[in-house]
């Protein structure tokens, strides 16, 4: 498990009251009982955890743990490669 994956699962588990052992990279929001309102709150927590900003068009396509992990990894890579980072 990558650091990003572990942190994402931790945020989801804490914010939603879910046993982290029940959350996998393949878990969808539906499977975890995360509705659209909860999803917005999770997104804010993820942005805060990683000090990133998820563009609205990307946020709309997030459907599960894998989507979040890949999105965070992409945003962190972009930040690392941009000038002045």
C-alpha positions in Angstrom: 0.0 0.0 0.0 1.4 3.4 -1.0 1.6 6.3 1.5 -1.1 8.1 -0.5 -3.4 5.1 -0.4 -2.9 4.6 3.3 -3.7 8.3 4.0 -6.8 8.3 1.8 -8.1 5.2 3.5 -7.4 6.7 6.9 -9.3 9.9 6.0 -12.2 7.9 4.7 -12.3 5.6 7.8 -12.1 8.4 10.3 -14.6 10.7 8.6 -17.2 8.0 7.8 -16.8 5.8 10.8 -15.7 2.8 8.7 -13.3 0.1 9.8 -10.2 0.8 7.7 -9.8 -2.9 7.1 -13.0 -2.8 5.1 -11.7 -0.2 2.7 -9.7 -1.3 -0.2 -8.3 0.4 -3.3 -11.3 -1.2 -5.2 -14.0 0.1 -2.9 -16.6 2.4 -4.4 -18.4 5.2 -2.6 -21.6 3.2 -3.0 -20.1 0.1 -1.4 -18.9 2.3 1.5 -22.3 4.1 1.9 -20.8 7.5 0.9 -23.5 9.6 -0.7 -22.9 12.8 -2.6 -23.1 15.0 0.5 -20.6 12.9 2.3 -18.4 12.8 -0.8 -18.1 16.6 -0.7 -17.0 16.5 2.9 -14.5 13.7 2.1 -13.1 15.8 -0.8 -12.5 18.8 1.5 -10.8 16.5 4.0 -8.6 15.0 1.3 -7.7 18.4 0.0 -6.7 19.5 3.5 -4.8 16.2 4.2 -2.6 16.6 1.1 -2.6 20.4 0.8 -4.1 20.2 -2.7 -7.0 21.6 -4.6 -9.1 19.2 -6.7 -10.6 20.9 -9.8 -14.4 20.7 -9.9 -14.5 18.8 -13.2 -12.2 16.1 -11.6 -14.2 16.0 -8.4 -17.4 15.1 -10.3 -15.7 12.0 -11.7 -14.6 10.5 -8.3 -16.5 7.3 -7.7 -14.2 5.4 -5.4 -10.9 5.0 -3.5 -8.8 4.3 -6.6 -10.1 7.5 -8.2 -9.1 9.5 -5.2 -5.7 7.9 -4.8 -4.9 8.3 -8.5 -6.1 11.9 -8.5 -4.1 12.8 -5.4 -1.0 11.2 -6.9 -1.4 13.1 -10.1 -1.9 16.4 -8.4 1.1 15.8 -6.1 3.2 14.9 -9.2 2.1 18.1 -11.0 3.0 20.2 -7.9 6.4 18.5 -7.6 7.2 19.1 -11.3 6.0 22.7 -11.5 8.5 25.5 -11.3 8.9 27.1 -7.8 7.9 23.9 -6.0 
